[in-house]
Amino acid sequence: MLRIYQNTNRRTARKAVVYSTKVVCCNHSTLCNITSQSRRTGSASGARWEQHSNRSHEEFLLGGNQARGWTIPPHSRGYGMFVVRILRGALKLRYIVLGGAVGGGVSLSKKYEDWKDGLPDLKWLEDALPQGERWTQFSKNLIEVGSTVKNAIEIDPRLKQLSEDKLSEWRSWFDSRLDDAIEAADYQGNQIVETKDDIKSKTTVAALGIPADESRKKYDKLQSQVETLQTEIMNVQIKYQKELEKMEKENRELRQQYLILKTNKKPTAKRIKKSLIDMYSEVLDELSGYDTGYTMADHLPRVVVVGDQSSGKTSVLESIAKARIFPRGSGEMMTRAPVKVTLAEGPYHVAQFRDNDREYDLTKESDLADLRREVEFRMRSSVRGGKTVSNEVIAMTVKGPGLQRMVLVDLPGIISTMTVDMASDTKDSIHQMTKHYMSNPNAIILCIQDGSVDAERSNVTDLVMQCDPLGRRTIFVLTKVDLAEELADPERIRKILSGKLFPMKALGYYAVVTGRGRKDDSIDAIRQYEEDFFKNSKLFHRRGVIMPHQVTSRNLSLAVSDRFWKMVRETIEQQADAFKATRFNLETEWKNNFPRLRESGRDELFDKAKGEILDEVVTLSQISAKKWDDALTHKLWEKLSNYVFENVYLPAAQSDSFNTMVDIKLRQWAEQALPAKSVEAGWEALQQEFISLMERAKKAHDHDGVFDQLKSAVVDEAIRRHSWEDKAIDMLRVIQLNTLEDRFVHDKTEWDQAVKFLENSVNTKLEQTDETLSQMFGPGPWTRFVYWKSITQDQQKRRSVKGELDKILKNDAKHLPTLSYDELTTVRKNLQRDNVDVDTDYIRQTWFPVYRKYFLQQALHRAKDCRKAYYLYTQQGTECEVSCNDVVLFWRIQQVIKVTGNALRQQVINREARRLDKEIKAVLDEFSDDEERKGYLLTGKRVQLAEELIKVRQIQEKLEEFINSLNQEK
């Protein structure tokens, strides 16, 4: 373009100006082309362009034209400069707008994709909601209900307009007088001598600049207008709250209809998603039973309700829960243990304990009464060992429409004086429990103060101030304000609610009314009374000091819930990280100590031990019949032998008619003691076999010693509970009587067995008698010589008496079991000649074992003589030359033992083993529900470490699940 000007003849100045203007009006791209072309051609104008590259475009163009002798008028040059500046700004603005539009579009697209990904999956609605015509009908019903609700909550237009006018008037007056009021306050501080009323009047005059009388009238008028406006606001708020409750009720009805429609649909296999508060409550439940050796404390947030006894703690909690769920008492301590109440929103107003499936309908008075009785029963059951309060937590969940989601812990009230029926450590226990819960740095302290008593009598404020001196997590609640209005100084109440009376600091101060002192009042009646009180109370309306957000239980619950969730969001991730570190430490310790074992908790170990015990019971039924016969025969003779010798054999041997005495004794025995003794022997044999099976299991190579204590306790308890069937005794009595009636040995084999049985039994008794004589007379000569033992003086006397008694038995081979008076006198006189002085009782005590040994030796000789006398016995019977009545007696005893053992074996196999199996299962089931018993039966480092690791892992997993759901809700 410049070359055109160089090659063109000079024209008039006006044309040059016009053409230069056109050049200046070129866009930015044209100028760039000119620059590049100038550099390529190397022209004079191009060189000039390079030299003046730092100058602006318009200066260069104008300078170039002047150099060529062009004449441009000043006004035209100014016009061109103005146009150039406008074009330059427009060009820059275009690129800025274009770049902003592109960047904003990209950012908006990204935000939309993130928002779209964060939406919840609502595909389940396709299965839950009705389809087709049913959906159309359901939509129409919802529209009709919505219209009804909309019409129901419309506020009176006149009231609405009146409220808006009053608010506008008050706002304009307040804005216009704000600065004057500040100056008046400064002026008021300087007037110390004046009274309060004079100060207000003067400051008003100073602020408004009007006469005093007129100022007073206008001030009173404005004051009345403010009070009227406050009353109207309160009425509107109450009406809105009633309409909201009405909508909640209708919402419950709609929810019921929806659930009915949903139940008609085929149930899906999807897992029901838990609410956030339920998930959080489960975490706290896990932590309530968490006991660790590590320095890991439970610092998860919860609302701790503390206060003096009878200050209204429980009533405040009931007002928040909208149900009277706790027992009532007249001045006595009712809260004896911490009660964790989880509040959640739901379609129905119900309550449920953590360890019970029953739901209490809180809209029914009968269910409320049952719930209160159950709470009282659990509290009293938790107090053991003469204590008054307990640390055992009672956990329950309350769901209902409009409830604020939070977790509260109601603690026993602080007491200053103990009564005679309280434990000596009750006061200290309550203080320690309260400090323990409040010392949690993330716990929200709901400090309850009774407004009807003097503030100086409060005990709880000092405790709260010690645990939270800055008041960053404390909410102060003043209860019984209706009584405080009548009794207390209004100025003190204002100071309390403004935080100026107590040195304790708090996040907020609230005033509530929790009843009129009537036990039968419902929550609805109490809330209505509270609303009416704050609506008409002079204390809170006088001089404009009312603060609506500081009164009513509803506002309190909203504030506490908001603070609770804020604290949860701020601290939950930190607590999850702490548990993750604890889990890592426990897993490392487990790998170092038990590298080849899997971490099994008490429940899993108990199930494994249960299986092993039941397997041993099955093995019990597989024992062979021969082994049962041997065990039962041995146990029966062990139980019966002493009676046979002492009450049958020896007395019969003293009589002239041995067989008659034996028949009488045996029949009496069979009718009375024998059946019961037989059952006792059978039960002991069963017990012994089962215990021997358990002992053999301990010797197995894969035996785990951690179960030994548990197995022993289960077996002992089952054996203690088990009893033999009663009808077994009657059955055995018949069998035994019939067996004892038989007095004739049938064959030689049975005879030989009877002789052998007699010899074995006599030899056993001889061994026992020799042992008794050895203790009575001391060691023999050989033992004294070899083992360097000696005899005592008493044993020496016994030896002297024995020498005299042996002479009597030697002279009379058939001597009776007792000594006559003459024989006793003779023995005594003979001993006196040897300087041995003893009495007759001493002689009798020595005689019994001596004669027993002599008798048993004679019986053993008769048994040997009867070995080959069977055929003689069969031919001559009782008139046999060789007396074998002893053999016949023991044959009858042997037959009774055989048939009794056989009957007991059948009962064991067919009945008693299975009954024992049931007893063991019952004991195992009982033990499985008793965590305390499992705790001391399954012990050891391995069990404790595994239990702690499993607990921490469960807590961490629940925390992570809760955090994920919390983040999704955000």
HELIX and SHEET records of a PDB file:
HELIX    1   1 LEU A    2  ASN A    7  1                                   6    
HELIX    2   2 ALA A   13  VAL A   24  1                                  12    
HELIX    3   3 HIS A   28  THR A   41  1                                  14    
HELIX    4   4 ALA A   44  GLN A   51  1                                   8    
HELIX    5   5 HIS A   57  ALA A   67  1                                  11    
HELIX    6   6 PRO A   74  GLY A  118  1                                  45    
HELIX    7   7 TRP A  124  ALA A  128  1                                   5    
HELIX    8   8 GLU A  133  ALA A  152  1                                  20    
HELIX    9   9 PRO A  157  ASN A  190  1                                  34    
HELIX   10  10 LYS A  196  LEU A  208  1                                  13    
HELIX   11  11 ALA A  212  ASN A  264  1                                  53    
HELIX   12  12 LEU A  276  SER A  288  1                                  13    
HELIX   13  13 LYS A  313  ALA A  321  1                                   9    
HELIX   14  14 GLU A  365  SER A  382  1                                  18    
HELIX   15  15 THR A  426  MET A  438  1                                  13    
HELIX   16  16 ALA A  455  ARG A  457  5                                   3    
HELIX   17  17 VAL A  460  CYS A  467  1                                   8    
HELIX   18  18 VAL A  481  LEU A  487  1                                   7    
HELIX   19  19 PRO A  490  LEU A  497  1                                   8    
HELIX   20  20 ILE A  523  ASN A  536  1                                  14    
HELIX   21  21 LYS A  538  HIS A  541  1                                   4    
HELIX   22  22 ARG A  542  GLY A  544  5                                   3    
HELIX   23  23 PRO A  548  GLN A  550  5                                   3    
HELIX   24  24 SER A  553  ASN A  593  1                                  41    
HELIX   25  25 ARG A  602  LEU A  620  1                                  19    
HELIX   26  26 ALA A  625  TYR A  643  1                                  19    
HELIX   27  27 VAL A  644  TYR A  649  3                                   6    
HELIX   28  28 LEU A  650  GLN A  654  1                                   5    
HELIX   29  29 PHE A  658  GLU A  671  1                                  14    
HELIX   30  30 LEU A  674  LYS A  698  1                                  25    
HELIX   31  31 GLY A  705  PHE A  707  5                                   3    
HELIX   32  32 ASP A  708  ARG A  721  1                                  14    
HELIX   33  33 LYS A  727  LEU A  740  1                                  14    
HELIX   34  34 LYS A  748  PHE A  777  1                                  30    
HELIX   35  35 PRO A  781  TYR A  787  1                                   7    
HELIX   36  36 GLN A  793  ASN A  811  1                                  19    
HELIX   37  37 TYR A  821  ARG A  833  1                                  13    
HELIX   38  38 THR A  840  ASP A  865  1                                  26    
HELIX   39  39 TYR A  870  GLN A  876  1                                   7    
HELIX   40  40 GLY A  877  GLU A  879  5                                   3    
HELIX   41  41 ASN A  885  GLN A  907  1                                  23    
HELIX   42  42 VAL A  908  GLU A  912  3                                   5    
HELIX   43  43 ALA A  913  ASP A  929  1                                  17    
HELIX   44  44 GLU A  931  LEU A  937  1                                   7    
HELIX   45  45 LYS A  941  GLU A  969  1                                  29    
SHEET    1   A 9 TYR A 360  ASP A 361  0                                        
SHEET    2   A 9 VAL A 350  PHE A 353 -1                                        
SHEET    3   A 9 ILE A 394  GLY A 400 -1                                        
SHEET    4   A 9 VAL A 339  GLU A 345  1                                        
SHEET    5   A 9 MET A 406  ASP A 410 -1                                        
SHEET    6   A 9 VAL A 303  GLY A 307  1                                        
SHEET    7   A 9 ILE A 444  ASP A 450  1                                        
SHEET    8   A 9 THR A 474  THR A 479  1                                        
SHEET    9   A 9 GLY A 508  ALA A 511  1                                        
END                                                                             
